[in-house]
């Protein structure tokens, strides 16, 4: 099998320079050897996914512990559409 180290072609795809050798060994020595820069994007995406997963777990745990605060707040607020009555203002059990 012919393994190329360097090939230079002109604009008509004719070979100007060729540096190659014949290889008869096993394929395990060939392949792409990754370095830090080539895997940086994948590592950043994995780190971001891990961070988002951890935040989602924290939010779910906090919501299970404390409940949904938005529902509680909306029930205790005074509605704009309803007129205020004396009973609403003076009754201490009305808000509970």
trRosetta pair geometry for C-beta under 8 A, 3 or more apart (Angstrom, degrees):
i j d omega theta_ij theta_ji phi_ij phi_ji
1 22 6.8 130 67 -157 39 65
1 23 5.1 -40 73 64 94 86
1 24 7.3 156 22 -81 82 43
2 20 5.3 24 -180 163 96 137
2 21 7.6 164 -150 86 59 24
2 22 6.0 -40 -95 -97 57 62
2 23 7.6 137 -117 14 10 83
3 20 6.1 165 83 -159 43 84
3 21 5.8 -19 60 63 94 72
3 22 7.5 136 14 -123 82 13
3 23 4.7 44 -17 -15 124 126
3 30 7.8 -140 -117 -102 132 128
4 7 5.3 -12 -174 -38 139 108
4 18 7.0 -74 -131 -160 103 85
4 19 7.1 98 -165 78 66 58
4 20 4.5 -41 -101 -95 55 104
5 19 4.3 -58 65 108 107 104
5 20 6.2 -172 8 -89 77 42
5 21 7.4 43 -27 0 109 92
6 17 6.9 -17 119 118 102 106
6 18 7.5 174 92 -149 63 29
6 19 4.3 29 46 38 91 116
7 15 6.5 -68 -161 -130 96 98
7 17 7.1 169 -153 91 33 65
7 18 5.4 12 -114 -111 76 72
7 19 7.6 -139 -63 31 49 66
7 20 7.9 26 -69 -53 93 106
8 15 7.4 97 74 -162 55 59
8 16 4.5 -59 104 66 100 106
8 17 4.0 32 34 43 114 97
8 18 7.7 -130 29 -59 67 48
9 13 5.3 -9 -176 -136 133 43
9 14 6.6 140 -156 64 77 32
9 15 6.1 -47 -100 -97 72 44
9 16 6.4 160 -117 4 17 91
10 13 7.3 -87 67 -13 62 12
10 14 5.1 -7 37 55 107 88
10 16 5.5 104 -43 -49 89 114
15 18 5.3 5 -178 -48 130 114
23 30 8.0 88 147 -59 163 125
25 29 6.1 11 111 21 133 134
26 29 6.5 106 79 -2 77 92
27 30 5.5 -62 -164 39 61 109
27 31 8.0 85 160 -47 80 92
28 31 7.9 -27 -170 -16 33 121
34 38 4.8 -131 -149 81 83 126
34 39 5.2 65 168 -40 132 111
35 38 5.5 91 51 11 66 102
35 39 7.6 -165 88 7 31 94
36 39 6.6 -82 -153 48 27 93
36 40 6.4 52 153 -62 67 94
37 40 5.6 -26 -148 -16 34 121
39 42 5.3 -58 -164 46 68 112
39 43 5.7 69 139 -25 87 105
40 43 5.9 -60 -147 39 29 110
40 44 6.3 29 156 -21 65 107
41 44 5.7 -55 -148 34 30 111
41 45 6.5 27 155 -17 64 105
42 45 5.8 -55 -149 36 32 109
42 46 6.4 33 153 -18 65 106
43 46 5.7 -53 -147 37 33 112
43 47 6.3 34 154 -20 65 107
44 47 5.7 -54 -147 37 31 112
44 48 6.3 32 153 -20 64 106
45 48 5.7 -52 -146 36 32 112
45 49 6.3 32 155 -19 65 105
46 49 5.8 -55 -147 37 30 110
46 50 6.3 32 154 -20 64 107
47 50 5.7 -53 -147 36 30 113
47 51 6.3 31 153 -19 64 107
48 51 5.7 -54 -148 36 31 112
48 52 6.3 28 155 -16 65 106
49 52 5.8 -55 -145 39 31 109
49 53 6.2 34 154 -22 64 107
50 53 5.7 -54 -148 35 29 113
50 54 6.5 28 154 -18 63 106
51 54 5.8 -55 -149 36 30 110
51 55 6.4 29 153 -17 64 107
52 55 5.7 -54 -146 38 33 111
52 56 6.3 35 154 -21 66 105
53 56 5.8 -54 -148 35 30 112
53 57 6.5 31 152 -19 63 105
54 57 5.7 -53 -150 35 32 112
54 58 6.5 34 151 -19 64 105
55 58 5.6 -53 -149 35 34 113
55 59 6.4 34 154 -19 66 104
56 59 5.7 -52 -146 36 32 111
56 60 6.3 31 155 -18 64 106
57 60 5.8 -55 -146 37 30 110
57 61 6.2 30 155 -19 65 108
58 61 5.7 -57 -147 38 29 110
58 62 6.1 27 156 -17 66 109
59 62 5.8 -56 -144 39 29 109
59 63 6.1 27 157 -18 65 109
60 63 5.8 -55 -143 38 28 109
60 64 6.3 28 156 -19 63 107
61 64 5.8 -56 -148 36 29 109
61 65 6.3 25 154 -18 64 110
62 65 5.7 -58 -146 38 30 110
62 66 6.0 -12 171 17 68 112
63 66 6.8 -69 -128 56 23 82
63 67 7.1 17 -176 -161 57 7
63 68 6.4 23 -156 -76 97 66
66 69 6.7 -8 134 -54 116 98
67 71 7.7 -85 151 51 103 115
67 72 7.1 83 110 -34 121 122
68 71 4.7 61 100 6 110 109
68 72 7.3 163 99 -8 63 87
69 72 5.5 -58 -154 40 44 113
69 73 6.0 43 152 -22 75 107
70 73 5.8 -54 -145 37 31 110
70 74 6.3 29 158 -20 65 107
71 74 6.0 -56 -146 35 29 109
71 75 6.6 26 157 -18 63 106
72 75 6.1 -60 -152 34 30 107
72 76 6.7 14 158 -9 65 111
73 76 6.2 -68 -149 41 31 102
73 77 6.5 36 156 -33 67 107
74 77 5.9 -49 -146 21 33 115
76 95 6.2 51 -137 -169 81 100
78 82 7.6 -125 -180 63 74 107
78 84 7.3 -2 -161 -87 130 103
79 82 4.5 66 80 11 111 107
84 88 5.7 -125 -157 70 67 135
84 89 6.4 57 175 -48 110 106
85 88 4.7 102 56 2 78 101
85 89 7.2 -154 93 -1 44 87
86 89 5.8 -61 -149 41 34 108
86 90 5.9 6 163 0 71 117
87 90 6.5 -69 -133 48 23 93
87 91 5.3 18 175 -22 66 122
87 94 7.2 132 141 -77 78 143
88 91 6.7 -45 -114 32 16 105
88 94 5.7 -178 -136 157 52 165
91 94 4.1 88 94 -30 112 112
92 95 7.5 -58 -176 26 40 99
92 96 7.9 25 142 -11 65 114
93 96 5.6 -65 -158 36 54 113
